[in-house]
Every structure is written in structure tokens, then in C-alpha cells.
Amino acid sequence: MHEREGEYFDLVEKAARHNCHSNRGTYLYAASSSSSSSTARRHPRGAGDSSDWAGALDKDIRRTFPKHSLFRDRQDDCESGGQASLRRLLHAYSIHDPQVGYCQGMNFIAAMFLTVLNDEEESFWMLVSVMNSEPYNLRSMFQRDMAGTQEALYVAERAVKRFLPELARHFEDEHVNVSMFLIPWLMTVFTRNFPFDLVLRVWDAFLFEGWCVVYRTVLALLADVQEDLLVLPFEGILGYLGEFTSKVDGKKIVASSYKMPMKHKHLFKYQKEWRALSRKGGSDTRVVMKDTVKRVCRNIIK
């Protein structure tokens, strides 16, 4: 038995004890699996304290891609259905990485891997890889201090101001903060809100290029609807951005994102700015941003 295969099933068994409850797939797995094994061995093992998230996990699983055929489990199909696979996978990850455990949003990323790879174990190691490996490091988005989410929001806000200045000014005039709509886009890398036509195209590039792909996609999405947004007030903007995501033309948006002028040099510059601000402002800067992120998460990541 492959070493990682044995490790995954050990984790599944531990999770059970502590909770009594295509071609693209091969390509996606290969894109990240080279670093998965070494990453996996670096992380602590243990039961962790599941009391904070176990109930939320079970609720989230039932509302993860409910229209997708893979996750339409029968009530009596508690072992072999897609929801059962997703539950085992996420519980195994919580044992694998007890410092993070489970956080809302991880379910959509894991479920996306299951739909593409059609293999529970490979999906688990894909999740381990994108959570812990560069250039993805999604783990920082889901840690208790949400440091990665705070940084991602800052970078996105700077990018919108730089490359979509008219829209940024309108947001400011209407008191719209990007955190009000971008958190589920960024935390789940679009898997929460958007059709698979866009999600899979973005992830194809994200696995090879990292976060610059995400920010270019944000810019392309906003640029595509900028004319509509510019004539809307506060409530209209948020309502529009909450509804248009299901109607996005993935091929068009991704093609447009490649033309966005944001480069890695901009990404590194904005990341450096945020980290300098965090150090200079000390805990005050991080606490204010963290409170904003948590407040918006409670209203959006449901």
C-alpha cells in the first residue's frame, strides 16, 4: 500500500472515532501532488477539539452543491454517497491539521476536487497541498486570525483602485467596502458562488500560477459589469453582485482576465504594503480588519 494511501485511511479512522456521525482530474492532481507528501509529513497529528466546528461541518455538507448529482445522497446512503465522501474528507483534514480543523468555505474547495477527481483520497491530498503549499497557502485564509483573508482583501482593494479607478471611486462614494462581497470569492477561490465553467478554468491557471490569477479574475468580473454598477446605489450594488455570479460566462471572463494588466510585481508590492502596515499598526490594524472579516463572514459564508 502506498504510504500516503495508508496515512489517509488512518486519518479517516481517527476522524470516525472522534465523531460518531476525467482527464482534467488527472491533470489537476499532478499539478499539486508533487509537494503533497512532504507537506503532509510536516503537520501534527491528533484528535483536536471538534466541538467548535463539528455541527457547522455537518450543516455545511448538506448545502454544498445541493444541485450537483454527486451530492444528492439518499437518506439511507450514509457511506457511499458524495456527501459521505465529503464528510470523511473534511473530518480527515481536521485530524491532519487540528490547528485549523474545519472552517466554512473549505467544504466548497474539497467538494470541487471530489467532482473533478472522482477519488476521495486524491481529493484529500489535493486539499492538503493547496492549503499548505506555495504559491497557494489557503491555510492562512482559514486560520483563527484569518491573516490570509485580511491580506487578500487588502491586495484586492489596491488592485481595484489601481486598475478600475472609476469603479473604486464609486464604491467609496457609496460606502461599499470590497469585503462586503469579495470574502466568499477569495476564501473559496470562486468555488462558492460561480458556475463550474468559470471555476475549473480559474483553477487550471491557479494551480500553476497562484494568486495573481485570482486577482485578475476579480478585476475581469468587476470590469465586465462596471457600467451596471456605476449607476447603482449601495443596496443595489450589493444586490447585483450577489445575483450576477450564477450567470457569469466563464470562458469570456477568463479570456478577459488574461488581458488585465495586473502582474506579479503588483501582487508582491501590495502584499509587502499590507505586511508593513500590519507591523507598523501592530495589533490594532489586524484587529480592525479581523473584526470586519468575521462580521462579513457571518453574513455571507452560510
C-alpha positions in Angstrom: 0.0 0.0 0.0 1.3 3.5 -0.9 2.5 5.3 2.2 0.1 8.3 1.7 -2.8 5.9 1.0 -2.3 4.2 4.3 -2.0 7.6 6.1 -5.2 8.8 4.6 -7.2 5.8 5.8 -5.6 6.1 9.2 -6.9 9.7 9.4 -10.4 8.6 8.2 -10.5 6.0 11.0 -9.3 8.6 13.6 -12.0 11.0 12.4 -14.6 8.4 12.7 -13.6 7.5 16.2 -13.8 11.2 17.3 -17.1 11.9 15.5 -19.9 9.3 15.7 -21.7 10.9 12.9 -11.7 12.8 -16.2 -8.6 13.9 -17.8 -8.8 17.3 -16.1 -8.8 15.4 -12.8 -5.5 13.7 -13.5 -4.0 16.9 -14.7 -5.2 18.9 -11.6 -3.9 16.2 -9.3 -0.5 16.1 -11.0 -0.2 19.9 -10.7 0.0 19.9 -7.0 0.7 16.3 -5.8 4.5 16.6 -6.2 4.6 18.6 -2.9 1.8 16.9 -1.1 3.7 14.1 0.6 6.4 16.2 2.1 3.8 18.8 3.2 1.7 16.1 4.8 4.5 14.8 7.0 5.2 18.2 8.4 1.9 18.6 10.2 0.9 17.4 13.6 -1.4 14.5 14.3 -4.0 14.3 16.9 -7.7 14.3 17.6 -8.1 18.0 18.0 -11.2 19.6 19.5 -14.0 19.2 17.1 -16.6 20.8 19.3 -16.3 24.2 17.7 -16.9 23.1 14.2 -18.5 19.6 14.0 -22.0 20.8 13.9 -21.2 23.5 11.4 -19.5 20.9 9.2 -22.5 18.6 9.0 -24.8 21.6 8.2 -22.4 22.8 5.5 -22.1 19.5 3.8 -25.9 19.3 3.3 -25.8 22.6 1.5 -22.7 22.1 -0.6 -23.6 22.0 -4.3 -27.0 20.5 -3.5 -28.0 20.5 -7.2 -24.9 18.5 -8.2 -25.7 14.9 -8.8 -22.7 13.7 -6.8 -24.1 15.3 -3.6 -27.7 14.2 -3.9 -27.3 11.4 -1.3 -30.3 9.3 -0.4 -31.0 9.4 3.3 -30.1 5.7 3.6 -26.9 6.2 1.6 -24.7 7.2 4.6 -21.5 5.5 3.5 -21.1 5.7 -0.3 -22.6 9.0 -1.5 -20.9 12.2 -2.3 -21.9 13.9 1.0 -20.4 10.9 2.9 -17.1 11.2 1.0 -17.0 15.0 1.6 -17.7 14.4 5.3 -14.9 11.8 5.6 -12.5 14.0 3.7 -13.1 17.1 5.8 -13.0 15.2 9.1 -9.8 13.6 8.0 -8.3 17.0 7.2 -9.3 18.3 10.7 -7.4 15.4 12.2 -4.5 16.0 9.9 -4.4 19.7 10.8 -6.0 20.2 14.2 -4.8 23.8 14.4 -7.2 24.7 11.6 -9.7 21.9 12.0 -12.7 22.9 9.8 -13.7 26.3 8.7 -16.6 27.3 6.5 -15.6 27.6 2.9 -13.2 24.6 2.9 -16.2 22.4 2.0 -16.6 24.0 -1.4 -13.0 23.6 -2.3 -13.0 20.0 -1.2 -16.3 19.3 -3.0 -14.9 20.8 -6.2 -11.9 18.4 -6.0 -14.3 15.4 -5.5 -16.4 16.3 -8.6 -13.3 16.7 -10.8 -11.1 13.9 -9.5 -13.8 11.4 -8.5 -11.4 10.0 -6.0 -11.7 10.7 -2.3 -8.1 10.1 -1.3 -6.7 12.1 -4.2 -9.1 14.9 -3.3 -7.8 14.9 0.3 -4.2 15.2 -0.8 -5.2 18.0 -3.2 -6.8 19.8 -0.3 -3.6 19.3 1.8 -1.5 20.6 -1.0 -3.4 23.8 -1.8 -3.9 24.5 1.9 -0.2 24.2 2.8 1.9 24.6 -0.3 3.2 27.7 -2.1 2.0 29.5 -4.1 -1.5 28.8 -2.8 -1.2 28.7 1.0 -5.0 28.7 1.5 -4.4 27.6 5.1 -3.7 31.2 6.0 -7.2 32.1 4.9 -8.8 29.7 7.4 -6.7 30.1 10.4 -8.2 31.7 13.5 -6.5 35.1 12.9 -7.7 35.0 9.2 -4.4 36.6 8.3 -4.5 35.4 4.7 -8.1 36.7 4.2 -7.1 40.1 5.6 -4.1 40.3 3.2 -6.1 39.1 0.2 -8.8 41.7 0.8 -6.1 44.4 1.0 -4.5 43.3 -2.2 -7.9 43.1 -4.0 -8.8 46.6 -2.8 -5.5 48.0 -4.0 -5.9 46.3 -7.4 -9.4 47.7 -7.9 -8.2 51.2 -7.1 -5.2 50.8 -9.5 -6.9 49.1 -12.4 -10.6 50.1 -12.1 -10.3 53.6 -10.6 -13.7 54.9 -11.6 -15.4 51.9 -10.1 -13.3 52.2 -6.9 -14.3 55.8 -6.5 -18.0 54.9 -6.9 -17.6 52.2 -4.3 -16.1 54.8 -2.0 -18.8 57.3 -2.7 -21.5 54.6 -1.9 -19.5 53.3 1.2 -19.1 49.9 -0.3 -16.1 48.0 1.1 -14.8 45.2 -1.1 -15.0 42.9 2.0 -18.8 43.1 1.6 -18.8 40.9 -1.5 -15.2 39.6 -2.0 -14.8 37.3 1.0 -16.6 34.2 -0.4 -14.9 34.8 -3.8 -11.4 34.9 -2.3 -11.7 32.4 0.6 -13.1 29.7 -1.7 -11.3 30.8 -4.9 -14.7 31.2 -6.6 -16.0 27.7 -5.8 -18.8 29.0 -3.5 -20.5 31.4 -5.9 -19.7 30.8 -9.5 -20.6 28.2 -12.2 -18.1 25.4 -12.8 -17.5 26.7 -16.2 -15.6 29.6 -14.6 -14.3 27.7 -11.5 -12.5 25.0 -13.4 -10.9 27.4 -15.9 -9.6 29.6 -13.0 -8.3 26.6 -11.0 -6.5 25.3 -14.1 -4.4 28.5 -14.0 -4.4 29.0 -10.2 -2.6 25.7 -9.6 0.2 26.8 -11.9 0.4 30.5 -11.3 -1.0 31.2 -7.9 -2.8 34.2 -6.5 -2.3 36.6 -9.4 -4.8 34.6 -11.3 -7.4 35.2 -8.6 -7.0 38.9 -8.6 -7.0 39.2 -12.3 -10.3 37.2 -12.3 -11.7 39.6 -9.7 -10.8 42.5 -11.9 -12.3 40.9 -15.0 -15.5 40.1 -13.2 -15.9 43.7 -12.0 -14.9 45.2 -15.3 -17.5 43.1 -17.1 -20.3 44.6 -15.0 -18.7 48.0 -14.3 -21.2 50.0 -16.4 -24.1 48.5 -14.5 -22.5 49.1 -11.1 -21.7 52.7 -11.7 -25.4 53.7 -11.8 -26.4 51.8 -8.7 -26.6 52.9 -5.0 -25.2 51.0 -2.0 -28.0 48.4 -1.7 -28.2 48.0 -5.5 -24.5 47.3 -5.8 -24.5 44.6 -3.2 -27.7 43.0 -4.5 -26.3 43.0 -8.0 -23.0 41.4 -7.0 -24.9 38.8 -5.0 -27.0 37.7 -8.0 -24.9 38.1 -11.2 -22.4 35.4 -10.1 -24.6 32.5 -11.2 -24.9 33.9 -14.8 -21.2 34.5 -15.5 -19.7 33.4 -18.8 -16.6 31.6 -17.6 -14.8 31.4 -21.0 -15.3 35.2 -21.6 -14.2 36.2 -18.1 -11.1 34.1 -18.1 -10.1 35.4 -21.5 -10.7 38.9 -20.2 -8.6 38.2 -17.1 -5.6 37.4 -19.2 -5.7 40.9 -20.6 -5.8 42.5 -17.2 -2.5 44.5 -16.6 -2.0 43.2 -13.0 1.3 41.4 -12.8 3.2 39.6 -10.1 5.1 42.7 -9.3 1.9 44.4 -8.3 0.9 41.4 -6.2 4.2 41.4 -4.4 4.1 45.2 -3.9 0.6 45.1 -2.3 1.5 42.1 -0.1 4.6 44.0 1.1 2.5 47.1 1.8 0.0 45.1 3.9 2.6 43.3 5.9 4.4 46.6 6.6 1.1 48.2 7.7 0.4 45.2 10.0 3.8 45.6 11.6 3.5 49.3 11.9 0.0 49.3 13.2 0.6 46.4 15.5 -2.4 44.6 16.7 -4.8 47.5 16.1 -4.5 47.1 12.3 -5.1 43.4 12.4 -7.9 43.5 14.9 -9.9 46.1 13.0 -9.6 44.1 9.8 -10.2 40.8 11.5 -13.4 42.1 13.1 -14.6 43.3 9.7 -13.8 39.9 8.1 -15.6 38.0 10.8 -18.6 40.2 10.7 -19.0 39.8 6.9 -18.3 36.1 7.1 -21.2 35.6 9.4 -23.5 37.2 6.9 -22.1 35.7 3.7 -20.4 32.3 4.3 -23.5 30.4 5.2 
